[in-house]
Structures are given as structure tokens and as C-alpha cells.
Amino acid sequence: MESGILQDALIYLGAAVIAVPLAKRFGLGSVLGYLLAGIIIGPYLLGMVGDQKEVMHFAEFGVVLMLFLVGLELQPTLLWQLKGPILGTGGLQMILTTLVLTGIGWAASLPWQESLAIGLILALSSTAIALQSLQERRLMQNESGRSAFAVLLLQDIAVIPILALLPLLALQPTTIGESSGLSGWQQGALVAAAISGIVLGGRYLMRPIFRAIAEAHMREIFVAAALLLVVGIAVLMESVGLSPALGSFLAGVVLADSEYRHELESDIEPFKGLLLGLFFMSVGAGIDFRLFAEHPLLIPALVIGLMVVKWLVLMGLGKVLRMSPSQNWTFALALAQGGEFAFVLFSFAGQTRVLSTETTSLLTLVVTLSMALSPLLLILNDKLIQPRFDYQPDTMTEHTNPESANNPVLIAGFGRFGQIVGRLLHGHGIGTTVLEQDPSQIEMLRKFGYRVFYGDASRLDLLHAAGAHQAKLLVVAVNDPATTLSIIETVRKHFPHLKILTRAQDRPSAHELLRQGVEHVFRETLGSAVDLGVEVLVELGFRANQAWRAGQTFKRHDNRLLREQTQYLDDEHTYINKSLQYRDILADLLQDDEEEQGRIQSYNWDSAPQDDALPKDAR
């Protein structure tokens, strides 16, 4: 391996490790942290890294992965629930902002194609900055948060048609056109054919393939398959002259309703995070600060102009939607910046010759600076504007994910034990989210209407994706004691509010769980074994109610013994003595109950009291 590669990796990783935590600590967000790290190590400040073209080419795959994950989040049920705000609020924002910015560009004597491309790209806002800022302020559940979420979701969706539209706005023959030799309408037909192929292939091939791979129970192969899917689609799309981001997004949407969605998200997320961070750093390092020196008045004017135009459009939209003034200010300021997708789209617009290199460099700097100012504007909103409206951030609640809002119970493992719990809850109309690793079991459960996903419940990312932060109870019903302990350790560390009820395979497993501090432990054989013993008593002539009470007494007694014995697992002598003591106590309890029932049965309710107990030899 060349030393230059290792040296560059050391520089990028070191800059990220230092800059990103500092940026987040000061409330600027990770995106700006990466951008600032890239600016610092870039050729215009410290000069630690040089040409960014090769790095950018590699890092752009992070954007492909990001769009795949965006597609995975867009489940049909979620889109249907939010269809009104998405199409209404989000659609109006995109249309109005694009029209205003396009009009400004046209008035500045730019060709309409360039004006439209700039308007579409600058109409987007930063999902990372806006959502993080609103979540930190606990504003996602109120009016401004819900409206901002709808707008950002629509913008994420709009990125794909924008990518498809940009080559058609080229003032010169594009790279796509040169490689394919196709006219505009032919290229459009090719886009439609490619989209259809991905949708059909994803629907009928991807899920069975992932099911077969999951049956191997090898996580590294599943990770490799997930990356293979994205890389394969990217290569396929490039080979026919289309955007890899478009294909990866469509593949994500196709799999959004799959039981393997959460596993795919968690497997790809680390690669996406690193590559996307590298992408933002390369963007920051590639910013030409000579432009700022050459245009010291133009660039600040463009930044302020962009944010003012977007703020005015959003404020007007908020009034149309009859938002309260305080909510309207927060909504408008949260989305007044440019977005991270602009870096992708400006780069693509340059490749397709829609915009010149000078224009994309200038506007990339404008978007970067607007993103840097956005957290500062929200701080001013908190300090200066919201107090005028009696703003009380502490009274707000967290945003609730529509997917998991009605599922207060998570069930890890849905085999012979967990499915009984699930059926009981389902019969009472209680929503459950199931995490299961058996592909054949998953397919069957989905047919019965259960919400079930493929994944290892001991993983933090999967628990969070399944709604553990919002659920009330976790039922651990997996068949492996080691996995059970791993799940419990993760949940107790990261989701302390979640009450845990867990299955124990046997008495030693129950002892270990109690030793770990788990309160609600249920041995899988205790209930059925006691039920069988009760039936044996009935068959031997005991009354049914007496036999049932004996079973309940035994269970209570044995559970107390189990908890006390846990304290003496390392002392065999005391452990055995406790068992013997409890055995004698249990025999006395059962004898006393038998005598009491005998007295009740012998009581003559129609006459004066007689002997209140049967002779022992009659019992």
C-alpha cells in the first residue's frame, strides 16, 4: 500500500476526529464539522491535502449510500400518513422557492435553463442541520417541527427527479449524451426503462435473495450482500449513462417495506457515515477561497439574499397554513439555508454541463456559508425572537415516529415462546414490533399481519430503528441465553426507561438473569410443568379448584426460592439447604390448604355448625 494513501487517511481521520466533536459541542452539527475540517486541511489554509478530484470521486459513493438509506425510510405507509403535509406544505415550498429563485436568475440575464437548475438546487434545505437543531430543541412534535419534517421529506424525494431533469437542461451536449448517442426523449425513455427494471427486480428478486442469505446466519455475508446490491446498481446505472444515486434511491424505496430494512440500514450506516463525512470534508477542502477574495461583496450578498428569499417564502407559506407567529418564525429560520444535497447536485450539474465550473464553485461556497449561519440564526431565534411569544421549549415533547407510535411492546424472538405472548397482545389490540432472525419465520408472520423485521436485537442501531426509545416494554424471548444477556445489557445501558420481561430457558439461566438485576424473569417450562402437575392431581381425585390453588402456591413458592438461591450460587452447601428448607415449607403450605378445604367442604350451611373438619383418615 502506498504511503501517500495512508498519510491522506491519517490526515482526514485526524481532522474529522478533532473537528466534528468540537462542532457538535458548539451546536454546529456534524455536517459543518466535516466541512470545517476539510476547509482547515484544504489547499487554501494549511495545505495538508491537495487535489480533491480523486478523493471526491471515491467519496461520492457516500452520497449513493445516503440516498439508498433515504429510500429505505420512505415506506408506503409512512408516506400515506404524511401525504397531506408532504404534498401540500412540502410541494408548495419547492414550487414557490424554485419559481422565485428562477425568476431572480432570469432577471440577472442568466439563461432559463441555468436559472431553473439553480432555483431547483437552492430550493433545498439541509436535512441534517434542520432536523438535528429541531430535535435538540424538542420541537419535532409541534407545528413548526411537523411542517419542517414534511418539507424536508418532500425535498429528499425531489432530489431524484432533479437528478433526472438536470441532463435535459444542458446548454451543451452532456457526457451522458456523448456516451450514449441518444436524444433527449430517447434518454428519457432509457431512464423510464431503467427505473422499471430496478422496481421489478427489487420487488421480485431482492427479497428472496436476502432471505436465502439470511438463512446462512453470517452477518458479514449479509453486509457484503447489502454493499453488493448498492454497488451493483451504481455500476449498472453508470453503464447506461444514468445517475447511480437515482438507482440506489429506487432500490431503497423498493425495500422500504421489507422485513430486512432495519438490518440493511444498520449494516450500511457505518459505511455511509464515513464516506459521507469524507465527501463533506472533500467539499470543504475544495472550496476556492480565492473566490471570496475576488468577490468580497458579491458572496456575502448572495448568502444573505438566498437566506432572505427562502425565509420570506417560508414565512408566507406559514401564514397560508395559519401557523402561529412563534411557530412560523421557527419553521422559516430552520429551513432558510441551503442543503447538503446541493453539493451533489451542483457537482452533477457541472458534469452534465448545465452550469459552469465557476458558477458551481461560487454557489457551493454560498450554500456552505448559509449552512454555517443556520445554527446561529436558530440561537438568535431562541434568545431574541421566541421570548416575545412566550416560547417555552421545556413544554414541548419529542417527535414521535409514526411507524412505531402505536407499538408500545417490542418482542425479541418470535418462536415457540414469543409467539404466544404476541398472539395474546395482538388479541387485545396492542401493537407489537417483532425482531426475529429466522427468515422462514419472518415470512410466515408477515402473512398474519405482524410487524416483523429481520435483525439481531442485541444491536443498538436495530433497537433504535425498531422504536425502543419510544416503546414501553421489551419482551426478550430469544432461544439463546448469551444473546438474551447481550440484549439486556444493551437495553439497560441505552434505553433505561424500557421495562424488560425476559424468558429463561432453565433454572441456571434464570439465576444468571436475576444476578444481572433483571426483575421480571419467566422460566419457559415452569408454567406448562405446573399445569401438567395440576392435571395429575385432578386425575388422582383432587378437586379442580384445590389442584389449581396448589399449582399457584407452588409457583409463588418456587419463584421466591429461585430469587433467594441466586444469592448462594457460589455456596453449594447453603444452596442445597435452602432447597430442603423450602421443600418442607411448601409441604406444610399444601397440607394446610388441603385441611382448610376439607373443613370448608364438611361445613353444613343448612344447620348449626358441626365438626369443622373431616377426620384425617377420611381426607
C-alpha positions in Angstrom: 0.0 0.0 0.0 1.4 3.4 -0.9 2.5 5.6 2.0 0.6 8.5 0.4 -2.7 6.8 0.8 -2.0 6.0 4.5 -0.8 9.6 5.0 -4.0 11.1 3.5 -6.2 8.7 5.5 -4.4 9.8 8.7 -5.0 13.4 7.9 -8.7 13.0 7.0 -9.4 10.8 10.0 -7.5 13.0 12.4 -9.2 16.2 11.2 -12.6 14.5 11.5 -12.0 13.2 15.0 -10.9 16.6 16.2 -13.3 18.9 14.3 -16.6 17.1 14.4 -16.9 16.6 18.2 -16.0 20.3 18.6 -18.5 21.4 16.1 -21.3 19.3 17.7 -20.3 20.6 21.1 -20.8 24.2 19.9 -24.1 23.3 18.3 -23.0 23.5 14.7 -23.7 19.8 13.8 -21.6 17.1 12.3 -22.0 18.3 8.7 -20.4 21.6 9.4 -17.8 19.9 11.5 -16.7 17.9 8.4 -16.9 21.0 6.2 -14.7 23.0 8.6 -12.3 20.1 8.9 -12.0 20.0 5.1 -11.5 23.7 4.9 -8.7 23.7 7.5 -6.7 20.9 5.9 -7.5 22.1 2.4 -5.1 23.7 0.0 -6.3 27.3 0.9 -5.4 27.1 4.6 -3.0 24.5 5.9 -2.4 22.8 2.6 -2.2 19.3 4.1 -4.1 17.7 1.2 -4.0 18.6 -2.4 -6.2 17.9 -5.4 -9.7 16.7 -4.3 -10.8 15.1 -7.6 -9.8 11.6 -6.8 -11.0 11.8 -3.2 -14.3 13.3 -4.3 -14.8 10.5 -6.9 -14.4 7.9 -4.1 -16.4 9.9 -1.5 -19.4 10.4 -3.8 -20.2 6.8 -3.1 -21.2 8.0 0.4 -24.0 10.1 -1.3 -25.1 7.0 -3.1 -25.4 5.1 0.2 -27.1 8.1 1.8 -29.8 8.1 -0.9 -30.2 4.3 -0.6 -30.9 4.9 3.2 -33.3 7.8 2.4 -35.2 5.4 0.2 -35.4 2.8 2.9 -37.0 5.3 5.2 -39.8 6.1 2.7 -42.2 3.3 3.5 -45.5 3.5 1.7 -47.4 3.5 5.0 -45.3 6.5 6.2 -45.8 8.4 3.0 -49.5 7.8 3.1 -49.8 9.0 6.7 -48.0 12.2 5.8 -49.3 12.7 2.3 -51.2 15.9 3.1 -48.3 17.8 4.7 -45.7 16.4 2.3 -47.6 17.2 -0.9 -49.2 20.4 0.5 -46.5 22.1 2.6 -43.5 20.5 1.0 -44.8 20.8 -2.5 -45.7 24.5 -2.1 -42.3 25.3 -0.6 -40.4 23.6 -3.5 -42.6 25.2 -6.2 -42.6 28.7 -4.8 -38.9 28.9 -3.8 -37.9 27.5 -7.2 -40.1 30.0 -9.1 -38.7 32.9 -7.1 -35.1 31.9 -7.4 -35.5 31.1 -11.1 -37.1 34.5 -11.7 -34.2 36.2 -9.9 -31.7 34.3 -12.1 -33.6 35.1 -15.3 -33.7 38.8 -14.3 -30.0 38.6 -13.8 -29.7 37.7 -17.5 -28.9 34.0 -17.0 -30.3 31.5 -19.5 -33.6 30.0 -18.3 -32.0 26.5 -18.1 -29.3 27.7 -15.7 -31.8 29.8 -13.8 -34.1 26.8 -13.4 -31.3 24.5 -12.3 -30.0 27.0 -9.7 -33.6 27.6 -8.5 -34.2 23.8 -8.0 -31.0 23.2 -6.2 -31.1 26.2 -3.9 -34.7 25.5 -3.0 -33.4 22.5 -1.0 -32.6 22.9 2.7 -30.2 21.0 5.0 -32.0 17.9 6.4 -29.0 17.2 8.7 -28.9 20.7 10.2 -32.6 21.4 10.4 -33.7 18.1 11.9 -30.8 18.0 14.4 -31.5 21.6 15.5 -35.2 20.9 16.0 -34.7 17.7 17.8 -32.2 19.3 20.2 -34.8 21.9 21.0 -37.6 19.2 21.3 -39.6 20.9 18.6 -40.3 18.0 16.3 -43.8 17.3 17.7 -45.1 20.8 17.5 -46.4 22.7 14.5 -43.1 24.0 13.2 -41.4 20.7 13.6 -44.1 18.7 11.8 -44.2 21.2 9.0 -40.4 21.2 8.6 -40.3 17.4 8.6 -42.8 17.3 5.8 -40.9 19.9 3.8 -37.6 18.1 4.2 -39.1 14.7 3.3 -40.5 16.2 0.1 -37.1 17.7 -0.7 -35.4 14.4 -0.2 -37.8 12.8 -2.6 -37.4 15.8 -5.0 -33.6 15.2 -5.3 -34.2 12.2 -7.6 -36.4 13.9 -10.2 -33.9 16.9 -10.1 -31.1 14.5 -10.9 -33.1 13.1 -13.8 -34.0 16.6 -15.1 -30.6 18.2 -15.0 -29.1 16.5 -18.1 -32.1 17.7 -20.1 -31.3 21.3 -19.2 -27.7 21.1 -20.6 -26.7 24.0 -22.8 -24.1 21.8 -24.5 -24.0 18.1 -25.3 -23.5 16.3 -22.0 -21.2 13.4 -21.1 -24.3 11.2 -21.0 -25.4 12.2 -24.4 -21.9 11.7 -25.8 -21.5 8.2 -24.4 -24.9 7.1 -25.4 -25.6 9.0 -28.6 -29.2 9.4 -27.7 -31.5 12.4 -28.0 -33.3 13.9 -25.0 -36.5 11.9 -25.4 -34.6 8.7 -26.0 -32.6 9.3 -22.9 -35.9 9.9 -21.0 -37.2 6.6 -22.3 -34.0 4.9 -21.1 -34.4 6.4 -17.7 -38.0 5.0 -17.6 -36.8 1.6 -18.6 -34.1 1.5 -16.0 -36.4 2.6 -13.3 -38.9 -0.1 -14.2 -36.2 -2.7 -14.2 -35.0 -1.7 -10.7 -38.5 -1.7 -9.3 -39.5 -5.0 -10.8 -36.2 -6.7 -9.9 -36.3 -5.3 -6.4 -39.8 -6.5 -5.8 -39.4 -10.0 -7.1 -35.7 -10.8 -6.7 -34.1 -8.8 -3.9 -36.3 -10.1 -1.0 -35.9 -13.8 -1.9 -32.1 -13.3 -2.3 -31.8 -11.6 1.1 -33.9 -14.3 2.7 -31.6 -17.0 1.3 -28.5 -15.1 2.5 -30.0 -14.5 6.0 -30.5 -18.3 6.4 -26.8 -18.7 6.4 -26.7 -16.7 9.7 -23.4 -15.0 8.8 -23.6 -11.3 9.4 -20.5 -10.4 7.3 -22.1 -12.1 4.3 -25.3 -10.1 4.8 -23.2 -6.9 5.0 -21.4 -7.9 1.8 -24.7 -8.6 0.1 -26.0 -5.2 1.1 -23.0 -3.4 -0.3 -23.1 -5.6 -3.4 -26.6 -4.5 -4.0 -25.8 -0.8 -3.9 -22.5 -1.1 -5.8 -24.1 -3.3 -8.4 -26.9 -0.9 -9.0 -24.5 2.1 -9.1 -22.3 0.3 -11.7 -25.4 -0.7 -13.7 -26.8 2.9 -13.8 -23.4 4.3 -14.8 -23.1 1.8 -17.6 -26.3 3.0 -19.1 -25.5 6.7 -18.5 -27.7 7.3 -15.6 -27.1 8.6 -12.0 -26.0 6.0 -9.5 -27.9 7.9 -6.8 -31.1 7.5 -8.8 -30.8 3.7 -8.8 -29.8 3.4 -5.2 -32.7 5.6 -4.1 -35.2 3.5 -6.1 -33.7 0.3 -4.7 -34.1 1.7 -1.2 -37.8 2.5 -1.8 -38.4 -0.9 -3.2 -37.0 -2.5 0.0 -38.6 0.1 2.4 -41.4 -2.3 3.3 -39.1 -5.3 3.6 -38.5 -7.2 6.8 -34.8 -6.7 6.1 -35.0 -2.9 6.1 -33.6 -2.3 9.6 -30.8 -4.8 9.1 -29.8 -3.1 5.8 -29.9 0.3 7.4 -27.7 -0.8 10.3 -25.2 -2.6 8.1 -24.8 0.3 5.6 -24.9 3.2 8.1 -21.3 3.0 9.2 -20.0 2.9 5.6 -22.4 5.8 4.7 -21.3 7.8 7.7 -17.6 7.5 6.9 -17.9 8.0 3.2 -20.3 10.9 3.6 -18.0 12.5 6.1 -15.2 12.1 3.6 -17.4 13.7 1.0 -18.2 16.8 3.1 -14.5 17.1 4.0 -13.5 17.0 0.4 -16.2 19.6 -0.4 -14.8 21.8 2.3 -11.2 21.3 1.1 -12.3 22.0 -2.4 -13.9 25.4 -1.6 -12.0 28.1 -3.6 -11.4 30.9 -1.1 -9.8 32.9 -3.8 -13.3 33.5 -5.0 -14.1 35.1 -1.7 -11.1 37.4 -2.1 -12.1 38.2 -5.7 -15.7 38.8 -4.8 -15.7 40.1 -1.2 -19.1 41.9 -1.7 -20.8 39.5 -4.1 -20.6 36.3 -2.0 -21.9 37.8 1.3 -24.7 39.4 -0.8 -25.6 36.1 -2.3 -25.6 34.3 1.0 -27.8 36.9 2.7 -30.0 37.1 -0.4 -30.5 33.4 -0.6 -31.5 33.1 3.1 -33.7 36.1 3.0 -35.6 34.9 -0.1 -36.1 31.4 1.4 -37.1 33.0 4.8 -39.7 35.2 3.1 -41.2 32.3 1.1 -41.4 30.1 4.2 -42.9 32.9 6.3 -45.6 33.4 3.6 -46.2 29.7 3.4 -46.6 29.5 7.2 -49.2 32.3 7.1 -51.1 30.5 4.3 -51.1 27.4 6.6 -52.2 29.6 9.5 -49.3 28.8 11.7 -48.9 30.8 14.9 -46.3 33.6 14.7 -43.9 31.9 17.0 -44.1 28.6 15.1 -43.8 30.4 11.8 -40.6 32.1 12.8 -39.0 28.8 13.9 -40.2 27.0 10.8 -38.8 29.7 8.4 -35.5 30.1 10.1 -34.9 26.3 10.4 -35.2 25.8 6.6 -33.7 29.1 5.3 -30.3 27.6 4.5 -29.0 25.7 1.5 -28.8 21.9 1.8 -26.1 19.2 1.7 -27.8 17.7 -1.4 -26.8 21.0 -3.2 -23.1 19.8 -3.2 -24.2 16.6 -5.0 -26.5 18.4 -7.4 -24.0 21.2 -8.2 -21.3 18.6 -8.9 -23.7 16.7 -11.2 -24.8 19.9 -12.9 -21.2 20.7 -13.7 -20.6 17.2 -15.0 -23.6 17.4 -17.3 -22.6 20.9 -18.4 -25.7 22.6 -17.1 -23.6 25.0 -15.0 -20.1 26.2 -15.5 -17.3 25.4 -13.1 -17.1 29.0 -11.9 -20.8 29.1 -11.2 -20.8 25.8 -9.2 -17.8 26.8 -7.2 -19.4 30.1 -6.3 -22.7 28.6 -5.4 -21.1 25.8 -3.4 -19.4 28.4 -1.3 -22.7 30.3 -0.9 -24.5 27.1 0.3 -21.7 26.2 2.7 -21.8 29.7 4.3 -25.6 29.6 4.6 -25.4 26.3 6.4 -22.8 27.7 8.7 -25.1 30.6 9.6 -28.2 28.5 10.1 -27.4 27.3 13.7 -26.5 30.9 14.6 -29.9 32.1 13.4 -31.7 29.5 15.4 -29.8 30.5 18.5 -30.9 34.1 17.9 -34.4 32.8 17.4 -34.3 31.2 20.9 -32.7 34.2 22.6 -34.4 37.2 21.0 -37.5 36.2 18.9 -39.2 33.4 20.8 -39.3 35.2 24.2 -41.6 37.8 22.6 -44.2 35.0 22.0 -43.8 33.4 25.5 -41.9 30.5 24.0 -41.5 27.6 26.4 -39.2 24.9 24.9 -39.4 22.7 28.0 -43.1 22.1 27.5 -42.5 20.6 24.1 -42.3 16.8 23.5 -40.1 14.7 21.4 -41.1 13.8 17.8 -42.9 10.5 17.6 -42.1 8.3 14.8 -45.4 7.4 13.0 -44.1 3.9 12.3 -43.7 2.9 16.0 -46.2 5.3 17.8 -48.8 2.5 18.2 -46.4 -0.3 19.1 -45.6 0.0 22.8 -44.2 -3.5 23.0 -41.0 -4.9 21.4 -40.7 -8.7 21.1 -37.2 -10.0 20.5 -37.6 -13.6 19.2 -40.9 -14.9 17.9 -40.5 -18.7 18.2 -42.5 -21.2 20.3 -42.3 -18.8 23.4 -42.5 -15.3 21.9 -45.4 -16.1 19.6 -47.7 -16.9 22.5 -47.0 -13.5 24.0 -47.5 -11.9 20.7 -50.8 -13.6 20.0 -52.1 -12.6 23.4 -51.2 -9.0 22.9 -52.4 -9.0 19.3 -55.8 -10.3 20.5 -56.1 -7.3 22.8 -55.2 -4.9 20.0 -51.8 -4.0 21.5 -49.3 -3.1 18.8 -46.0 -5.1 18.8 -42.8 -4.8 16.8 -41.0 -8.1 16.4 -37.3 -8.6 15.8 -36.6 -12.1 14.5 -33.6 -13.8 12.8 -35.3 -16.8 11.3 -36.2 -15.8 7.7 -38.8 -18.5 7.3 -40.5 -17.4 10.5 -40.5 -13.8 9.3 -42.2 -14.6 6.0 -44.9 -16.5 7.8 -45.5 -13.8 10.5 -45.9 -11.1 7.8 -48.7 -13.1 6.3 -50.5 -13.0 9.6 -50.2 -9.2 9.7 -47.4 -8.8 12.3 -44.9 -6.0 12.0 -41.7 -8.0 12.0 -38.2 -7.2 10.8 -35.0 -9.3 10.3 -32.3 -8.4 12.7 -30.2 -9.2 15.8 -32.0 -7.5 18.8 -28.7 -7.1 20.7 -27.6 -4.4 18.3 -28.2 -0.8 19.4 -28.9 0.6 15.9 -31.6 -2.0 15.3 -33.3 -1.5 18.7 -33.4 2.3 18.0 -34.7 1.8 14.5 -37.4 -0.5 15.8 -38.6 2.2 18.2 -37.0 1.1 21.6 -36.7 4.8 22.5 -40.5 5.2 22.3 -41.7 1.7 23.4 -42.7 0.9 27.0 -41.9 -2.8 27.3 -39.4 -5.2 25.8 -40.1 -9.0 25.8 -36.9 -10.9 25.4 -38.0 -14.4 24.1 -34.9 -15.5 22.2 -33.7 -19.1 22.5 -30.0 -18.3 23.3 -29.0 -17.3 26.9 -25.9 -15.5 25.7 -27.9 -13.4 23.3 -30.5 -12.7 25.9 -27.9 -11.3 28.2 -26.4 -9.2 25.4 -29.8 -7.7 24.6 -30.5 -6.9 28.2 -27.1 -5.2 28.6 -27.6 -3.0 25.6 -31.1 -2.1 26.6 -30.3 -1.2 30.2 -27.4 1.0 29.0 -29.1 2.9 26.2 -32.8 2.6 26.9 -33.1 2.7 30.8 -36.8 3.6 30.6 -37.7 0.3 28.9 -39.1 -2.3 31.2 -37.7 -5.8 30.4 -39.6 -9.0 30.7 -37.4 -12.0 29.7 -37.6 -15.6 29.0 -35.3 -18.0 30.8 -34.6 -21.5 29.3 -34.0 -23.2 32.7 -33.2 -22.6 36.3 -29.5 -21.7 35.8 -30.4 -19.2 33.1 -32.9 -17.7 35.5 -30.3 -17.4 38.2 -27.9 -15.6 35.8 -30.6 -13.1 34.7 -31.6 -12.4 38.3 -27.9 -11.9 39.1 -27.7 -9.3 36.4 -30.5 -7.4 38.1 -33.4 -8.4 35.8 -36.6 -8.2 37.8 -39.2 -10.0 35.5 -37.9 -13.4 34.7 -40.1 -16.2 33.3 -38.9 -19.8 33.0 -40.3 -21.3 29.9 -41.0 -24.7 31.4 -42.4 -23.7 34.8 -45.9 -22.8 33.7 -46.5 -25.8 31.5 -44.9 -28.2 34.0 -47.1 -26.9 36.8 -50.2 -27.1 34.6 -49.4 -30.7 33.9 -48.9 -31.4 37.7 -52.3 -29.8 38.4 -53.9 -32.1 35.9 -52.2 -35.1 37.5 -53.7 -34.1 40.9 -57.2 -33.8 39.3 -56.8 -37.3 37.7 -55.9 -38.6 41.2 -59.1 -37.3 42.7 -58.3 -33.9 43.9 -60.9 -31.2 43.3 -60.1 -28.9 40.3 -60.1 -25.7 42.4 -57.9 -27.3 45.0 -55.4 -28.6 42.4 -55.3 -25.2 40.7 -54.6 -23.4 44.1 -51.8 -26.0 44.7 -50.3 -25.1 41.4 -50.4 -21.4 42.1 -48.9 -21.9 45.6 -46.1 -23.9 44.1 -45.3 -21.3 41.5 -45.2 -18.4 44.1 -43.1 -20.5 46.4 -40.7 -21.7 43.8 -40.2 -18.1 42.5 -39.3 -17.0 46.0 -36.9 -19.9 46.3 -35.3 -19.0 43.0 -34.6 -15.5 44.0 -33.2 -16.5 47.4 -31.0 -19.2 45.9 -29.5 -16.7 43.5 -27.6 -15.2 46.4 -25.9 -18.5 47.2 -24.8 -19.8 43.7 -21.2 -19.9 44.9 -22.1 -21.7 48.1 -23.3 -25.2 47.2 -23.9 -26.2 50.8 -26.2 -23.2 51.6 -27.9 -23.5 48.2 -28.9 -27.2 48.9 -30.0 -26.3 52.5 -32.3 -23.6 51.2 -33.8 -26.0 48.7 -34.5 -28.5 51.5 -36.0 -25.8 53.8 -38.3 -24.5 51.1 -39.4 -28.1 50.3 -40.5 -28.6 53.8 -42.2 -25.2 53.9 -44.0 -26.0 50.7 -45.3 -29.3 52.0 -46.7 -27.6 55.1 -48.4 -24.9 53.0 -50.0 -27.5 50.7 -51.1 -29.6 53.7 -52.6 -26.6 55.4 -54.5 -25.7 52.3 -55.8 -29.3 52.0 -57.0 -29.3 55.6 -58.7 -25.9 55.1 -60.6 -27.1 52.0 -61.6 -30.2 53.9 -63.2 -28.0 56.7 -65.0 -25.9 54.1 -66.4 -29.0 52.3 -67.6 -30.5 55.6 -69.4 -27.4 56.8 -73.2 -27.8 56.8 -74.7 -24.5 55.7 -78.3 -25.5 56.4 -77.9 -26.3 60.1 -76.0 -25.3 63.1 -72.2 -25.7 62.9 -71.0 -29.2 63.3 -67.4 -30.6 63.3 -65.4 -28.2 61.2 -63.0 -30.8 59.8 -63.0 -34.2 58.4 -61.0 -36.9 60.2 -57.6 -37.3 58.7 -58.3 -40.8 57.5 -61.3 -39.5 55.6 -59.3 -37.0 53.6 
